[in-house]
Structures are given as C-alpha cells and as structure tokens.
Amino acid sequence: MAARLWQVLTDPLVRQNPVTLQILGICSALAVTTALDTALTMAVSLTVVVVLAAGIVSAIRRFIPSTIRLIVQIIVVASLVIVIDQVLQAYFFEISKRLSVFVSLITTNCLVLGRTESFARNNPPLPSMIDALGNGLGYSLVLIVIGATRELFGAGSLMGVQILPTVDQGGWFTPLGLMLLAPSAFFLLGGLVWAIRSARPEQAEAAEHVAPAVAEAGR
C-alpha cells in the first residue's frame, strides 16, 4: 500500500507531469512566471486548492448525484479559491496584485478539475489527496523552473535579490528583455517538453501519419 501511494505521489513529478505530458494548466506557466515569487505563490495556491478539493470531493463522492457532479466540484473548488485569494490579499497584497485574476482562474484550471473528476470521485480521500499533492508538485516544479529562468535572465535576480550584476549597476550582465515577454514562456515550456521527451522517449506521441516507403528506383 505504501509503495502504491509513493508511486501515486511521485509519478506526476516527471513521468506523468500534468504540464509537460498532459499539457494542462499552461496558462499559468505563461502568465505568472515573469518572476519566481509570483510563480511560487501561484504554485502553492494551486497545490493547496487541488489537495483540499480532492479530499472534499472524495469524502462526499457517494452523496453527489452523477448529473450534477461537475457543478458540485466547481463549487468546492471556487469556495477554496475565494479563501486563498482573500488570504493573499490580506498577507501578500503586492504579489496578489501582480497575480491579478489568475488566482481566481484556478477555479477553471483543467488540472484541478481533472484530478477531482478522474481520480478523487472514484477513490478514498487519502489516495485522492496524495494524487492531488503529486500533481500539484509536478505543476509547481514546472512553474518554478520557468519562473526562475525568466527572472534570472530577464532581470538578473531571483526572488527580488540581484544575482547577476547588470550593466545599469556597473556590472557585466545585460538583461534579456525577451525573457519577460509571453513568447519566452512558450519557448521555455516547449524546450522543457522536448528535453523531457528526449530523455524519456516513451512520453512522445506516436506519429499520426507515417509516410509510405519510397519505391526503389527502376521499379
């Protein structure tokens, strides 16, 4: 049992990562990763929401009519998101302003609804919450990697602390402005997907069309 739960927790980190393999929740990877602190805050917020939502949905799964299950799941997730948003506004107001509407959009995040619909409503609370935690950590890992890369090369800093001395400060590093624009997140995410699927070829999708073999010359 413990080995099974450990596999459920660790599989979403790389082997079944919800972002790089299933391409879920990529809006956050594009919108909130210009700085590591916003990426980390978004990652923690979504992980807390998905874990609690999975536990609640799993606990009441036998009492939810099938016809309204999605409505109930959305209500549970939305209620948790409201609480998280209020906490951020109360204690992390500056980061909350920079995250803008993207915390509220956790309600419709495919990753959150995907775990509650596909796993939590069919399994007991403990496995459901562990599965949700694994997926939240996998999502967080991608956001942190992209956020750290964009802030480091786009501003020369991490978490607001200057790491690479910029030319404006008398240093040697010239910030790459492209890293702070949305296209850079596309490129970095695409590069990360390529790197993981190169290292793990089993994650690559089968070709949809295979060109017919070229006939030998002279036939």
LINMOZI-V406394 format. One record per residue. SS is DSSP state (~ for helix, > for strand, _ for the rest). PHI is phi in whole degrees, -180 to 180 (* if undefined). OMEGA is omega in degrees with one decimal (NA if undefined). Layout:
ss=SS phi=PHI omega=OMEGA
ss=SS phi=PHI omega=OMEGA
//
This chain:
ss=_ phi=* omega=-179.7
ss=~ phi=-63 omega=179.4
ss=~ phi=-64 omega=179.5
ss=~ phi=-65 omega=179.2
ss=~ phi=-66 omega=177.7
ss=~ phi=-64 omega=178.0
ss=~ phi=-66 omega=177.9
ss=~ phi=-61 omega=-178.8
ss=~ phi=-74 omega=-170.8
ss=~ phi=-91 omega=-178.7
ss=~ phi=-56 omega=-177.5
ss=_ phi=-70 omega=-178.5
ss=_ phi=-68 omega=-180.0
ss=_ phi=-132 omega=-171.0
ss=_ phi=-63 omega=179.5
ss=_ phi=-125 omega=-176.4
ss=_ phi=-59 omega=-175.4
ss=_ phi=-66 omega=-178.3
ss=_ phi=-90 omega=-173.9
ss=_ phi=-79 omega=-179.8
ss=_ phi=-99 omega=-176.8
ss=_ phi=-92 omega=179.3
ss=_ phi=54 omega=176.9
ss=_ phi=-109 omega=174.6
ss=_ phi=69 omega=-175.4
ss=~ phi=-76 omega=177.2
ss=~ phi=-58 omega=178.7
ss=~ phi=-65 omega=-179.0
ss=~ phi=-62 omega=-179.4
ss=~ phi=-90 omega=-167.6
ss=~ phi=-95 omega=-170.2
ss=_ phi=-116 omega=-175.4
ss=_ phi=-106 omega=176.2
ss=_ phi=-71 omega=178.2
ss=_ phi=-141 omega=-176.3
ss=~ phi=-68 omega=-177.1
ss=~ phi=-67 omega=178.0
ss=~ phi=-70 omega=177.9
ss=~ phi=-63 omega=-179.9
ss=~ phi=-67 omega=178.5
ss=~ phi=-64 omega=178.0
ss=~ phi=-64 omega=-179.5
ss=~ phi=-63 omega=179.6
ss=~ phi=-65 omega=-179.2
ss=~ phi=-61 omega=-178.6
ss=~ phi=-66 omega=-179.3
ss=~ phi=-63 omega=177.9
ss=~ phi=-62 omega=-178.4
ss=~ phi=-64 omega=-175.2
ss=~ phi=-68 omega=178.9
ss=~ phi=-68 omega=-179.5
ss=~ phi=-66 omega=179.2
ss=~ phi=-63 omega=179.3
ss=~ phi=-63 omega=179.3
ss=~ phi=-64 omega=-178.9
ss=~ phi=-68 omega=-178.9
ss=~ phi=-62 omega=178.8
ss=~ phi=-65 omega=-178.0
ss=~ phi=-66 omega=-177.4
ss=_ phi=-107 omega=-172.5
ss=~ phi=-60 omega=-178.0
ss=~ phi=-76 omega=-177.3
ss=~ phi=-108 omega=-178.4
ss=_ phi=-97 omega=175.7
ss=_ phi=-60 omega=-176.5
ss=~ phi=-59 omega=-174.8
ss=~ phi=-70 omega=-178.1
ss=~ phi=-120 omega=-173.6
ss=~ phi=-62 omega=-179.2
ss=~ phi=-67 omega=178.0
ss=~ phi=-63 omega=179.4
ss=~ phi=-63 omega=179.9
ss=~ phi=-62 omega=179.3
ss=~ phi=-65 omega=178.1
ss=~ phi=-63 omega=178.5
ss=~ phi=-61 omega=-178.6
ss=~ phi=-64 omega=-178.6
ss=~ phi=-62 omega=179.2
ss=~ phi=-64 omega=178.5
ss=~ phi=-67 omega=179.8
ss=~ phi=-64 omega=178.0
ss=~ phi=-61 omega=179.0
ss=~ phi=-63 omega=-180.0
ss=~ phi=-61 omega=-179.4
ss=~ phi=-63 omega=178.8
ss=~ phi=-67 omega=177.5
ss=~ phi=-63 omega=179.3
ss=~ phi=-63 omega=179.3
ss=~ phi=-66 omega=-178.0
ss=~ phi=-79 omega=-171.4
ss=~ phi=-115 omega=-179.3
ss=_ phi=-135 omega=-169.5
ss=~ phi=-63 omega=-177.7
ss=~ phi=-64 omega=177.7
ss=~ phi=-66 omega=178.4
ss=~ phi=-61 omega=178.1
ss=~ phi=-65 omega=-179.2
ss=~ phi=-71 omega=177.0
ss=~ phi=-74 omega=175.6
ss=~ phi=55 omega=-173.9
ss=~ phi=-85 omega=-170.4
ss=~ phi=-72 omega=172.9
ss=_ phi=-67 omega=178.8
ss=~ phi=-62 omega=-178.0
ss=~ phi=-75 omega=172.1
ss=~ phi=-59 omega=-179.9
ss=~ phi=-54 omega=-176.5
ss=~ phi=-106 omega=179.3
ss=_ phi=-65 omega=-176.8
ss=~ phi=-62 omega=-179.5
ss=~ phi=-64 omega=-177.7
ss=~ phi=-65 omega=-179.0
ss=~ phi=-66 omega=178.9
ss=~ phi=-64 omega=-179.3
ss=~ phi=-72 omega=178.6
ss=~ phi=-69 omega=-176.7
ss=~ phi=-77 omega=-172.6
ss=~ phi=-89 omega=-175.0
ss=_ phi=-121 omega=-171.3
ss=~ phi=-63 omega=-176.1
ss=~ phi=-79 omega=179.6
ss=~ phi=-120 omega=-175.7
ss=_ phi=-137 omega=177.8
ss=_ phi=-65 omega=-175.0
ss=~ phi=-59 omega=-175.4
ss=~ phi=-62 omega=177.0
ss=~ phi=-59 omega=-179.4
ss=~ phi=-65 omega=-179.3
ss=~ phi=-71 omega=177.2
ss=~ phi=-68 omega=175.5
ss=~ phi=-61 omega=179.4
ss=~ phi=-64 omega=178.6
ss=~ phi=-63 omega=178.4
ss=~ phi=-61 omega=178.7
ss=~ phi=-68 omega=176.5
ss=~ phi=-64 omega=178.2
ss=~ phi=-69 omega=176.8
ss=~ phi=-64 omega=175.7
ss=~ phi=-63 omega=-178.8
ss=~ phi=-63 omega=-179.2
ss=~ phi=-59 omega=179.8
ss=~ phi=-66 omega=-179.5
ss=~ phi=-62 omega=-178.8
ss=~ phi=-67 omega=179.1
ss=~ phi=-62 omega=-178.3
ss=~ phi=-69 omega=-180.0
ss=~ phi=-63 omega=179.0
ss=~ phi=-65 omega=-179.6
ss=~ phi=-66 omega=-177.9
ss=~ phi=-67 omega=-179.2
ss=~ phi=-70 omega=-177.4
ss=~ phi=-63 omega=-176.8
ss=~ phi=-88 omega=178.7
ss=~ phi=-90 omega=-179.1
ss=~ phi=-134 omega=-179.8
ss=_ phi=76 omega=-176.5
ss=> phi=-134 omega=172.7
ss=> phi=-138 omega=-177.3
ss=_ phi=55 omega=179.2
ss=_ phi=81 omega=179.0
ss=> phi=-96 omega=-177.3
ss=> phi=-67 omega=179.8
ss=_ phi=-104 omega=179.3
ss=_ phi=-106 omega=-179.5
ss=_ phi=-66 omega=-176.4
ss=> phi=-84 omega=179.8
ss=~ phi=-61 omega=179.7
ss=~ phi=-61 omega=-179.4
ss=~ phi=-99 omega=-179.1
ss=_ phi=88 omega=-179.2
ss=_ phi=-93 omega=-175.2
ss=_ phi=-112 omega=-171.4
ss=> phi=-91 omega=173.9
ss=_ phi=-102 omega=-177.6
ss=_ phi=-58 omega=178.3
ss=_ phi=-92 omega=-175.8
ss=~ phi=-59 omega=-179.3
ss=~ phi=-60 omega=-177.7
ss=~ phi=-64 omega=-179.1
ss=~ phi=-93 omega=177.5
ss=_ phi=-100 omega=-175.9
ss=~ phi=-57 omega=-178.6
ss=~ phi=-57 omega=-178.8
ss=~ phi=-63 omega=178.5
ss=~ phi=-65 omega=175.1
ss=~ phi=-58 omega=-177.1
ss=~ phi=-64 omega=-178.7
ss=~ phi=-67 omega=178.5
ss=~ phi=-65 omega=177.2
ss=~ phi=-62 omega=177.4
ss=~ phi=-64 omega=179.0
ss=~ phi=-67 omega=177.3
ss=~ phi=-61 omega=179.3
ss=~ phi=-61 omega=-178.1
ss=~ phi=-64 omega=-178.7
ss=~ phi=-67 omega=-178.2
ss=~ phi=-75 omega=172.6
ss=~ phi=-72 omega=178.7
ss=~ phi=-75 omega=179.5
ss=_ phi=-126 omega=-173.7
ss=~ phi=-59 omega=-179.3
ss=~ phi=-66 omega=179.2
ss=~ phi=-82 omega=-178.9
ss=_ phi=-73 omega=178.7
ss=_ phi=-70 omega=175.9
ss=_ phi=-68 omega=179.9
ss=_ phi=-63 omega=179.8
ss=_ phi=-73 omega=-178.8
ss=_ phi=-142 omega=177.9
ss=_ phi=-110 omega=-179.1
ss=_ phi=-64 omega=177.2
ss=_ phi=-64 omega=-179.5
ss=_ phi=-64 omega=-179.9
ss=_ phi=-74 omega=-178.6
ss=_ phi=-66 omega=179.8
ss=_ phi=-63 omega=-179.9
ss=_ phi=-62 omega=176.9
ss=_ phi=94 omega=178.1
ss=_ phi=-90 omega=NA
//
